[in-house]
C-alpha cells in the first residue's frame, strides 16, 4: 500500500488530531516520526508512561565543540501522538531523522523549533493577504479553529512554503536520510500502510525522494572517534516551550493549546478568561464582574468580526486587553510579534501571557534511566549530609568542611538549583575561612533533576562534570584575563585545580593572545597568592596554577619589552604587573620554569633601548649587579 505522508507544525493540536485520526483509520505497519534515529531503540523507555511535557536531551562533546539540544514533546505534539497512537495500533515505531549531534543540527538547540527564516517571504505575503500580524495568528486562522478539511489545507500550505523556499545543505542531508527509512519501511510493510510524520517543510521533498532508491534499512550514524554523544529523557515545562519566554520554541502559549487539545476552542477561551482574572485579582488588581463580562463579550465580538467559528488565541487576548487595560500601552502587544516578552510590559499583559503560557512541568516515570551523574550527585550529597533543607555552615579548615564545600561549588558551577551560597571567600586572598549556604532539597517541579540529567553531558561524576564546564568557560574566556581569573578561582573552589590537563591548554592559549599588561598582571598577582599560600582550598603548589604563573610571566616580559615610553604619567596598573612578575621570579623561580636570566635581560634592554618610564621606575626591584 502507499505511504501516507503527514506534514505537521510541531506542537499543533490541529496536526495532532490529523495524525491521531489517520493512524486510527489506517492501522499502519510502521509509523515513522521525525526524531533522533539514535534514540530509536529506546521507544519502550520513551513510552513508559511519563507525564508530558518531556524532552529527549541530546548531547555531543569533542575536542572542538560541545553541543546540546532538546526534542520536546507535550500531549498535543503530533510526534508524541503519532508514537502513542502507533503503539496502540500495533505498529512498528521508528525515529528517522539524523542524530542531534550531526552537523546538520549545529545551529539548532530545539529539533522541533519553527524554521520560519527559510520561508519568511512566503509567510509575510500570506500575512498581508489575510490581514494578520504574524505567522502564529495566520496559523490559528487557517488551521486551529476550524478542523474541517485540515489535511488538504495543510498540504496546500506546505507545498506553497516549500515551492518558494530554498532548502539548505542541512535540510538536504536530513531529507535524504529520512527518505531511506521511508523506502525501507515501505518495502518491509508489504501490503500494509506506512504513516510518516515530519515537519511540513520536509513533506514535499520526502514524497519525491522516497519514490526511488534502495530499500535497505539505513545505518544509524555514530559519533566520530574520540567524541562522546548520547541522550536521556528529561522533564520539560511549558515555560521552556513558550516562544514568549524561550528561543527556538515553536508555537507560543502552550497552556492555551493544551486546553484547545483537551476541550476545544470555546471551552479553552472561557477557562482562560477566568484564569487571567484570577491571576490579576491575586496580585491585587481590581477586576470587577462587569470587567469579566466585558472580556467575554469583546472576545465573542472579535471572533465574529474576524470570521472565526470559535475564539482564536488572539481573539481571546485582544478581548482581554480591551476589557481590562485602560492605560495607554508603551509597546506593541507581545502576541503581535514573535520573541521574548519585552521588559516594561503592562502588568495586565504580563499576566495574560503567563496564564496562556501555563506552569505545567512534566514528570518522568520512576523507572526512567538516568545518566551516571544523577546517581553520583545523589550519593555524594547523601554521604556529605547535604541532602536536606536549611542553612549550613562549612568550616573550610576541616577536611570534611572543605569536601562539602567543593561538592556544593560543583553543583553551582553546573547550575544545579537547590543550593545558594550566602557568604564565603570572594578571592584567594580573602581571609574568610567558612561558608554559609542555604539548601533546598525539595524538587517539586523537577527542575533540579532535569538540570542534573542535562549536566550529565559533561561527565559521569560531579568532579568530572564541573571540570569539563570549567574547561568550556576557559575556552570561552579567550584572552579575557578577568574571565580567566574567575574560572581559576572557581577551579580552586571546586577542587579542580589539580587537573591541569583539562584546563592548562586553554589557559596557555588565552594568555598568549592577550596584550593587556595590566590584566595579565592582575591575574598573575591573584594566582601567585593562591599558589604560594592557599592551603585551605588546596591550591598551594598547584600544577595548574603553576602553569598560569609561567605563562603570565613569559607574556608580560614579552609585552613589556615592546612598550614605548612617552611624556604621559606612569601607568600604575602596568607597574603592578611588573611588580607581580618580580614577585613570581623571587618566590617561584626555584620550583617553576621561570627564566630569571631572561627577565634580567629584559630589565637591561628596556631602559637602554626605549628610555621607557615604566622601567625607569625600576619596578623589577632587580639589577644585573644585584641578582636575588
C-alpha positions as CSV (number, residue, x, y, z in Angstrom):
1,X,0.0,0.0,0.0
2,X,1.0,3.6,-0.4
3,X,2.9,5.6,2.2
4,X,0.9,8.3,3.8
5,X,2.9,11.5,4.5
6,X,1.6,13.9,7.1
7,X,3.3,17.3,7.2
8,X,2.9,19.0,10.6
9,X,3.7,22.1,12.5
10,X,5.4,21.0,15.7
11,X,3.2,21.4,18.8
12,X,0.0,22.0,16.8
13,X,-3.2,20.4,18.2
14,X,-4.8,20.5,14.7
15,X,-1.9,18.5,13.3
16,X,-2.0,16.1,16.3
17,X,-5.7,15.4,15.6
18,X,-5.0,14.7,12.0
19,X,-2.2,12.3,13.0
20,X,-4.4,10.6,15.5
21,X,-7.3,10.1,13.1
22,X,-5.1,8.9,10.3
23,X,-3.3,6.2,12.4
24,X,-6.6,5.0,13.9
25,X,-8.1,4.8,10.4
26,X,-5.2,3.1,8.7
27,X,-3.7,1.0,11.5
28,X,-0.3,1.0,9.7
29,X,2.5,-1.5,9.9
30,X,5.1,1.3,10.5
31,X,4.8,4.8,12.0
32,X,7.9,6.8,11.1
33,X,8.5,10.0,13.0
34,X,10.9,12.9,12.6
35,X,13.1,12.4,15.6
36,X,16.7,11.4,16.6
37,X,17.4,8.0,15.0
38,X,20.0,7.1,17.7
39,X,17.1,7.1,20.2
40,X,15.0,4.8,18.1
41,X,16.0,1.6,20.0
42,X,14.6,3.2,23.2
43,X,11.0,3.5,22.3
44,X,10.0,1.4,25.4
45,X,11.7,3.9,27.6
46,X,10.1,6.9,25.8
47,X,6.7,5.4,26.2
48,X,7.0,4.2,29.8
49,X,4.1,6.3,31.0
50,X,5.6,9.8,31.5
51,X,3.6,12.9,32.1
52,X,4.4,15.4,29.4
53,X,5.9,17.8,28.7
54,X,9.2,15.9,28.5
55,X,12.1,16.0,26.1
56,X,14.9,13.9,24.7
57,X,18.0,15.7,25.7
58,X,20.9,15.0,23.3
59,X,24.5,15.9,23.8
60,X,27.8,15.8,21.9
61,X,31.3,16.7,23.0
62,X,34.6,16.5,21.3
63,X,37.9,18.4,21.5
64,X,36.5,21.3,19.4
65,X,32.8,21.8,20.4
66,X,30.1,21.0,22.9
67,X,26.5,20.8,21.6
68,X,23.3,20.2,23.4
69,X,19.8,20.1,22.0
70,X,16.3,19.1,23.0
71,X,13.4,17.3,21.3
72,X,10.4,18.3,23.4
73,X,7.0,16.6,23.5
74,X,3.7,17.7,25.0
75,X,0.4,15.9,24.9
76,X,-0.7,17.7,21.8
77,X,2.6,17.3,19.9
78,X,1.9,15.5,16.6
79,X,5.1,13.4,17.1
80,X,4.0,12.3,20.6
81,X,0.5,11.5,19.4
82,X,2.0,9.5,16.5
83,X,4.1,7.4,18.8
84,X,1.3,6.7,21.3
85,X,-1.3,6.0,18.6
86,X,1.1,3.9,16.6
87,X,1.9,1.8,19.7
88,X,-1.8,1.4,20.4
89,X,-2.4,0.3,16.8
90,X,0.4,-2.3,17.0
91,X,2.7,-0.5,14.5
92,X,6.5,-0.6,14.5
93,X,7.8,2.8,15.6
94,X,10.9,4.4,14.2
95,X,12.7,7.8,14.6
96,X,14.0,8.6,11.2
97,X,16.0,11.8,11.4
98,X,19.7,12.3,11.9
99,X,21.0,12.4,15.5
100,X,21.1,15.8,17.2
101,X,24.9,15.8,17.2
102,X,25.1,15.7,13.4
103,X,26.5,18.8,11.8
104,X,23.0,19.4,10.2
105,X,21.9,20.4,13.7
106,X,24.9,22.5,14.6
107,X,22.9,25.7,14.9
108,X,19.7,24.3,16.4
109,X,19.1,23.7,20.1
110,X,15.5,22.7,19.6
111,X,14.8,20.0,17.0
112,X,11.1,20.9,16.9
113,X,11.6,24.7,16.5
114,X,9.9,26.6,13.8
115,X,12.2,27.2,10.8
116,X,10.5,30.4,9.6
117,X,13.6,32.1,8.3
118,X,13.7,29.6,5.4
119,X,10.3,30.8,4.1
120,X,9.8,34.2,5.7
121,X,8.9,35.9,2.3
122,X,6.1,33.4,1.7
123,X,4.6,33.7,5.2
124,X,4.9,37.5,5.2
125,X,2.9,37.7,1.9
126,X,0.3,35.4,3.4
127,X,0.0,37.5,6.5
128,X,-0.6,40.6,4.3
129,X,-3.2,38.8,2.3
130,X,-5.1,37.6,5.3
131,X,-4.5,40.9,7.2
132,X,-2.9,39.3,10.3
133,X,0.2,40.3,12.2
134,X,2.4,37.2,12.2
135,X,2.6,33.5,11.4
136,X,1.2,32.4,14.7
137,X,-2.1,34.3,14.1
138,X,-2.1,33.1,10.5
139,X,-1.7,29.5,11.6
140,X,-4.6,29.8,14.1
141,X,-6.8,31.4,11.4
142,X,-6.1,28.8,8.8
143,X,-5.9,25.6,10.9
144,X,-6.6,25.5,14.6
145,X,-10.1,26.9,14.9
146,X,-11.9,25.1,12.0
147,X,-10.9,21.4,11.8
148,X,-12.8,20.7,8.6
149,X,-10.6,19.7,5.7
150,X,-7.4,20.5,7.6
151,X,-5.4,17.9,5.7
152,X,-6.0,19.4,2.3
153,X,-5.3,22.9,3.7
154,X,-2.0,21.7,5.3
155,X,-0.9,20.1,2.0
156,X,-1.5,23.3,0.1
157,X,0.2,25.5,2.8
158,X,3.3,23.4,3.0
159,X,3.5,22.9,-0.8
160,X,3.5,26.7,-1.1
161,X,6.2,27.2,1.5
162,X,8.5,24.6,0.0
163,X,7.8,25.7,-3.5
164,X,9.2,29.2,-2.8
165,X,11.8,28.4,-0.2
166,X,15.4,27.3,-0.8
167,X,16.4,24.2,1.2
168,X,19.9,24.4,2.7
169,X,22.5,21.7,2.9
170,X,21.3,20.6,6.4
171,X,17.7,20.1,5.0
172,X,19.0,18.2,2.1
173,X,21.1,15.9,4.3
174,X,18.2,15.2,6.7
175,X,15.7,14.6,4.0
176,X,17.9,12.2,2.1
177,X,18.4,10.2,5.3
178,X,14.7,10.2,6.2
179,X,13.8,9.1,2.7
180,X,16.0,6.0,3.2
181,X,13.9,5.0,6.2
182,X,10.7,5.6,4.3
183,X,11.7,3.3,1.4
184,X,12.9,0.6,3.7
185,X,9.7,0.7,5.8
186,X,7.5,0.6,2.7
187,X,9.3,-2.5,1.4
188,X,9.1,-4.2,4.8
189,X,5.4,-3.4,5.2
190,X,4.3,-5.4,2.1
191,X,0.7,-4.7,1.5
192,X,0.2,-2.8,4.8
193,X,0.2,1.0,5.1
194,X,3.0,3.2,6.4
195,X,2.5,6.6,8.0
196,X,5.3,9.2,8.0
197,X,5.0,12.2,10.3
198,X,7.5,15.0,9.7
199,X,7.7,18.8,9.7
200,X,5.6,20.1,6.9
201,X,8.5,21.8,5.2
202,X,10.1,18.4,4.5
203,X,6.9,16.6,3.2
204,X,7.1,17.6,-0.5
205,X,10.8,16.7,-0.7
206,X,10.3,13.3,1.1
207,X,7.4,12.4,-1.3
208,X,9.8,12.8,-4.2
209,X,12.9,11.3,-2.6
210,X,11.0,8.2,-1.3
211,X,9.8,7.3,-4.8
212,X,13.1,6.0,-6.0
213,X,16.2,4.4,-4.4
214,X,17.4,1.5,-2.3
215,X,15.2,-0.3,0.2
216,X,17.8,-1.4,2.8
217,X,17.4,-0.1,6.4
218,X,19.8,2.8,6.9
219,X,22.6,2.7,9.5
220,X,22.3,4.9,12.5
221,X,25.3,7.4,12.4
222,X,27.7,7.1,15.3
223,X,29.8,9.9,16.8
224,X,33.3,10.2,15.4
225,X,36.2,8.5,17.2
226,X,37.2,10.4,20.3
227,X,33.8,12.1,20.6
228,X,31.1,11.5,23.2
229,X,27.4,11.6,22.4
230,X,24.1,10.3,23.6
231,X,20.7,11.2,25.0
232,X,18.5,11.0,28.0
233,X,14.9,11.9,28.8
234,X,14.4,15.0,30.9
235,X,11.3,16.6,32.4
236,X,10.3,19.7,30.4
237,X,8.0,22.6,31.1
238,X,5.5,24.8,29.4
239,X,7.7,27.8,30.3
240,X,10.5,26.3,28.2
241,X,8.2,25.5,25.4
242,X,6.7,29.0,25.2
243,X,8.1,31.2,22.4
244,X,7.4,34.3,24.6
245,X,10.0,33.1,27.1
246,X,12.4,31.0,25.2
247,X,14.4,30.9,21.9
248,X,13.6,28.5,19.1
249,X,10.5,27.2,20.8
250,X,7.8,26.9,18.1
251,X,4.2,27.7,18.9
252,X,3.5,30.0,21.8
253,X,1.0,29.9,24.7
254,X,1.2,26.1,25.4
255,X,-1.4,26.2,28.2
256,X,-3.9,27.6,25.7
257,X,-3.1,24.9,23.1
258,X,-3.3,22.2,25.8
259,X,-6.8,23.3,26.7
260,X,-7.6,23.6,23.0
261,X,-6.5,20.0,22.5
262,X,-8.4,18.8,25.6
263,X,-11.7,20.8,25.4
264,X,-11.9,22.7,22.1
265,X,-11.7,26.5,21.4
266,X,-14.8,27.6,23.2
267,X,-14.1,25.9,26.5
268,X,-10.4,26.9,26.3
269,X,-11.3,30.6,25.9
270,X,-13.8,30.6,28.7
271,X,-11.5,28.8,31.1
272,X,-8.5,31.1,30.4
273,X,-10.5,34.3,30.8
274,X,-11.3,33.1,34.3
275,X,-7.6,32.2,34.8
276,X,-6.4,35.6,33.8
277,X,-8.9,37.4,36.0
278,X,-7.9,35.2,39.0
279,X,-4.2,35.9,38.4
280,X,-4.9,39.7,38.3
281,X,-7.0,39.6,41.5
282,X,-4.4,37.6,43.3
283,X,-2.0,40.4,42.6
284,X,-4.5,42.9,44.0
285,X,-5.6,44.2,40.6
286,X,-9.2,45.3,40.6
287,X,-11.2,43.3,38.2
288,X,-15.0,43.5,38.6
289,X,-17.7,41.2,37.5
290,X,-18.5,43.8,34.8
291,X,-14.9,43.6,33.5
292,X,-15.3,39.8,33.3
293,X,-18.5,40.1,31.3
294,X,-16.9,42.7,29.1
295,X,-14.0,40.4,28.4
296,X,-16.3,37.6,27.3
297,X,-18.4,39.9,25.2
298,X,-15.5,41.6,23.5
299,X,-13.9,38.2,22.8
300,X,-17.1,36.9,21.2
301,X,-17.5,40.1,19.2
302,X,-13.9,39.9,17.8
303,X,-14.4,36.2,17.0
304,X,-17.5,37.1,14.8
305,X,-15.8,40.1,13.3
306,X,-12.8,38.1,12.2
307,X,-14.9,35.4,10.7
308,X,-13.9,32.6,13.2
309,X,-16.2,29.8,14.1
310,X,-14.9,29.9,17.7
311,X,-12.5,32.2,19.6
312,X,-8.9,32.0,18.4
313,X,-6.0,32.7,20.7
314,X,-5.6,36.4,19.6
315,X,-9.4,36.9,19.8
316,X,-9.1,35.9,23.4
317,X,-6.1,38.1,24.1
318,X,-7.3,41.1,22.3
319,X,-10.7,40.8,24.1
320,X,-8.9,40.7,27.4
321,X,-6.8,43.7,26.7
322,X,-9.7,45.7,25.5
323,X,-11.7,45.0,28.7
324,X,-9.0,45.0,31.3
325,X,-6.4,47.6,30.2
326,X,-7.4,51.2,30.5
327,X,-3.9,52.8,30.2
328,X,-2.0,53.8,27.1
329,X,0.4,51.0,26.2
330,X,4.1,52.0,25.6
331,X,4.9,49.0,23.4
332,X,3.2,46.6,21.0
333,X,1.2,43.7,22.3
334,X,3.6,40.7,22.5
335,X,1.3,38.4,20.6
336,X,1.5,40.7,17.5
337,X,5.2,39.7,17.0
338,X,7.4,36.8,17.9
339,X,10.1,36.5,20.6
340,X,10.5,37.1,24.3
341,X,8.2,39.3,26.4
342,X,9.9,42.7,26.4
343,X,10.8,44.4,29.7
344,X,8.3,47.1,30.8
345,X,5.2,45.3,29.5
346,X,1.9,46.3,31.2
347,X,1.3,44.2,34.3
348,X,-2.1,43.0,33.0
349,X,-0.5,42.0,29.7
350,X,2.2,40.1,31.6
351,X,-0.4,38.1,33.5
352,X,-2.3,37.4,30.3
353,X,0.8,36.0,28.6
354,X,1.7,34.0,31.8
355,X,-1.8,32.5,32.0
356,X,-1.7,31.3,28.4
357,X,1.8,30.1,28.9
358,X,1.0,27.9,31.9
359,X,3.0,26.4,34.6
360,X,2.8,22.7,33.8
361,X,6.0,20.7,34.4
362,X,6.5,17.2,33.1
363,X,7.4,14.2,35.2
364,X,9.3,11.1,34.2
365,X,8.3,7.6,35.1
366,X,10.2,6.3,38.1
367,X,11.8,3.5,36.0
368,X,13.4,6.0,33.6
369,X,17.2,5.5,33.2
370,X,19.3,8.5,34.3
371,X,22.9,9.4,33.4
372,X,25.7,8.4,35.9
373,X,26.0,12.0,37.1
374,X,22.5,11.8,38.7
375,X,23.4,8.8,40.8
376,X,26.8,10.2,41.7
377,X,25.3,13.5,42.8
378,X,22.6,11.8,44.9
379,X,25.2,9.6,46.6
380,X,27.6,12.4,47.2
381,X,25.1,14.7,48.8
382,X,23.7,11.9,51.0
383,X,27.3,10.9,52.1
384,X,28.1,14.5,52.9
385,X,24.9,15.2,54.7
386,X,23.8,17.8,52.1
387,X,20.6,16.2,51.1
388,X,18.4,18.2,53.4
389,X,16.8,21.6,53.7
390,X,18.0,24.6,55.7
391,X,21.2,26.7,56.4
392,X,24.6,25.0,56.5
393,X,27.8,26.5,57.9
394,X,31.0,24.9,56.5
395,X,34.4,25.2,58.1
396,X,36.9,25.3,55.3
397,X,39.8,24.5,57.6
398,X,38.5,21.0,58.2
399,X,38.7,18.2,55.7
400,X,35.0,17.4,55.8
401,X,34.0,21.1,55.6
402,X,36.2,21.5,52.5
403,X,34.9,18.4,50.9
404,X,31.3,19.5,51.5
405,X,32.1,23.0,50.1
406,X,33.6,21.5,47.0
407,X,30.5,19.4,46.3
408,X,28.3,22.4,46.6
409,X,30.5,24.6,44.4
410,X,30.5,21.8,41.8
411,X,26.7,22.0,41.8
412,X,26.9,25.8,41.5
413,X,29.3,25.6,38.5
414,X,26.9,23.1,36.9
415,X,24.0,25.5,37.6
416,X,22.1,22.9,39.5
417,X,19.3,24.5,41.6
418,X,18.9,23.7,45.3
419,X,21.9,25.3,47.0
420,X,22.6,29.1,47.4
421,X,25.9,30.4,48.8
422,X,25.2,33.4,51.1
423,X,28.8,34.1,52.2
424,X,32.4,32.8,51.9
425,X,35.8,33.8,50.5
426,X,35.5,36.0,47.4
427,X,39.1,35.7,46.3
428,X,42.1,33.6,47.0
429,X,43.4,36.3,49.3
430,X,40.2,36.6,51.3
431,X,40.9,35.6,55.0
432,X,37.3,34.2,55.4
433,X,37.6,30.6,56.5
434,X,33.9,29.5,56.5
435,X,31.0,29.5,54.1
436,X,27.3,29.8,54.7
437,X,24.8,28.0,52.3
438,X,21.1,27.6,52.2
439,X,19.9,24.2,50.9
440,X,16.6,23.3,49.4
441,X,16.4,19.5,48.8
442,X,12.8,19.5,47.7
443,X,12.3,19.4,44.0
444,X,8.5,19.5,43.4
445,X,8.8,20.9,39.8
446,X,11.6,18.5,38.8
447,X,14.0,21.4,38.0
448,X,16.9,20.0,39.9
449,X,16.5,16.5,38.4
450,X,16.3,17.9,34.9
451,X,19.3,20.1,35.4
452,X,21.3,17.1,36.7
453,X,20.3,15.0,33.7
454,X,21.4,17.7,31.3
455,X,24.6,18.3,33.2
456,X,25.4,14.6,32.7
457,X,26.5,15.5,29.2
458,X,29.7,16.9,30.8
459,X,30.8,13.9,32.8
460,X,29.8,10.9,35.0
461,X,30.7,12.5,38.4
462,X,30.3,15.9,39.9
463,X,34.1,16.4,39.8
464,X,34.4,15.4,36.2
465,X,31.4,17.4,35.0
466,X,32.5,20.5,36.9
467,X,36.0,20.2,35.4
468,X,34.5,19.9,31.9
469,X,32.3,23.0,32.4
470,X,35.3,25.0,33.7
471,X,37.2,23.8,30.7
472,X,34.5,25.2,28.4
473,X,34.4,28.5,30.3
474,X,38.2,28.8,30.0
475,X,37.9,28.4,26.2
476,X,35.1,31.0,26.1
477,X,37.1,33.4,28.2
478,X,39.7,33.5,25.4
479,X,42.0,36.5,26.1
480,X,39.7,38.0,28.8
481,X,42.0,37.9,31.8
482,X,39.2,38.8,34.3
483,X,37.1,35.9,33.0
484,X,40.2,33.6,33.2
485,X,40.8,34.6,36.8
486,X,37.2,33.9,37.7
487,X,37.4,30.4,36.2
488,X,40.6,29.7,38.0
489,X,39.1,30.8,41.4
490,X,36.1,28.5,40.6
491,X,38.5,25.7,39.9
492,X,40.1,26.3,43.3
493,X,36.6,26.3,45.0
494,X,35.6,23.1,43.2
495,X,38.8,21.3,43.9
496,X,39.7,21.0,40.3
497,X,43.0,22.9,40.4
498,X,44.8,19.6,40.4
499,X,43.5,18.8,36.9
500,X,45.9,20.8,34.6
501,X,45.3,18.5,31.7
502,X,41.7,19.7,31.4
503,X,42.3,23.5,31.6
504,X,46.0,24.3,31.1
505,X,45.8,24.2,27.3
506,X,43.0,26.8,27.2
507,X,44.9,29.0,29.7
508,X,48.0,29.0,27.7
509,X,46.2,30.0,24.5
510,X,44.3,32.7,26.3
511,X,47.3,34.2,27.9
512,X,49.3,34.0,24.7
513,X,46.6,36.0,22.9
514,X,46.3,38.8,25.5
515,X,48.0,42.1,25.0
516,X,46.7,43.8,28.2
517,X,49.7,44.0,30.5
518,X,47.6,45.3,33.4
519,X,45.0,42.5,33.2
520,X,47.8,39.9,32.9
521,X,49.4,41.3,36.0
522,X,46.2,41.3,38.0
523,X,45.6,37.6,37.1
524,X,49.3,36.8,37.9
525,X,49.1,38.5,41.3
526,X,45.9,36.6,42.2
527,X,47.1,33.2,41.1
528,X,50.5,33.7,42.6
529,X,48.9,34.2,46.0
530,X,46.8,31.1,45.6
531,X,49.8,29.1,44.5
532,X,52.1,30.3,47.4
533,X,49.7,30.4,50.4
534,X,46.3,28.8,49.9
535,X,46.4,25.5,51.8
536,X,42.8,25.9,52.7
537,X,41.4,25.4,49.2
538,X,44.3,23.1,48.2
539,X,45.8,25.3,45.6
540,X,49.3,25.8,47.2
541,X,51.8,24.5,44.7
542,X,49.0,23.5,42.3
543,X,50.4,22.4,38.9
544,X,47.5,24.2,37.1
545,X,48.2,27.5,38.9
546,X,51.9,27.0,38.3
547,X,51.2,26.8,34.5
548,X,49.3,30.1,34.8
549,X,52.2,31.8,36.5
550,X,54.7,30.6,33.9
551,X,52.6,31.7,31.0
552,X,51.8,35.1,32.5
553,X,55.4,35.9,33.4
554,X,56.6,34.9,29.9
555,X,53.8,37.0,28.2
556,X,54.3,40.1,30.4
557,X,58.1,40.1,29.8
558,X,57.5,39.9,26.1
559,X,54.9,42.7,26.1
560,X,56.9,45.0,28.4
561,X,59.9,44.9,26.0
562,X,57.6,46.3,23.3
563,X,56.3,49.3,25.3
564,X,57.4,52.7,24.1
565,X,58.0,55.5,26.6
566,X,56.5,58.9,26.4
567,X,55.6,62.1,28.3
568,X,52.5,60.6,29.9
569,X,52.5,59.8,33.7
570,X,53.4,56.3,34.7
571,X,50.8,53.6,34.3
572,X,50.3,52.3,37.8
573,X,48.4,49.2,36.6
574,X,51.4,48.3,34.4
575,X,53.7,48.9,37.3
576,X,51.7,46.5,39.4
577,X,52.0,43.9,36.6
578,X,55.8,44.3,36.7
579,X,55.8,44.0,40.4
580,X,53.8,40.8,40.2
581,X,56.3,39.5,37.7
582,X,59.1,40.4,40.1
583,X,57.4,38.5,42.9
584,X,56.9,35.5,40.8
585,X,60.6,35.5,39.9
586,X,61.5,35.9,43.6
587,X,59.3,33.3,45.1
588,X,58.5,30.7,42.4
589,X,61.5,30.5,40.1
590,X,63.0,27.7,42.1
591,X,60.0,25.4,41.6
592,X,58.6,26.6,38.2
593,X,60.1,27.1,34.8
594,X,60.8,30.8,35.2
595,X,63.9,32.2,33.4
596,X,65.4,34.8,35.7
597,X,68.2,35.4,33.3
598,X,65.8,36.3,30.5
599,X,63.9,38.6,32.9
600,X,67.1,40.4,33.8
601,X,67.9,40.7,30.1
602,X,64.6,42.5,29.6
603,X,65.4,44.7,32.5
604,X,68.7,45.7,30.8
605,X,67.3,46.2,27.3
606,X,64.1,48.2,28.0
607,X,65.7,51.3,29.6
608,X,68.6,51.2,27.2
609,X,66.6,50.9,24.0
610,X,63.4,52.9,24.8
611,X,64.0,55.0,27.9
612,X,60.6,53.7,29.0
613,X,59.1,55.4,32.0
614,X,57.8,52.1,33.2
615,X,61.2,50.6,33.5
616,X,62.8,53.8,34.9
617,X,60.7,53.4,37.9
618,X,62.7,50.2,38.4
619,X,59.5,48.1,39.1
620,X,61.5,44.9,38.9
621,X,63.4,45.7,42.0
622,X,66.4,43.9,40.4
623,X,69.5,44.9,38.6
624,X,72.1,42.8,36.8
625,X,74.6,43.7,39.5
626,X,72.5,42.5,42.4
627,X,70.6,39.4,41.4
628,X,68.4,37.9,44.0
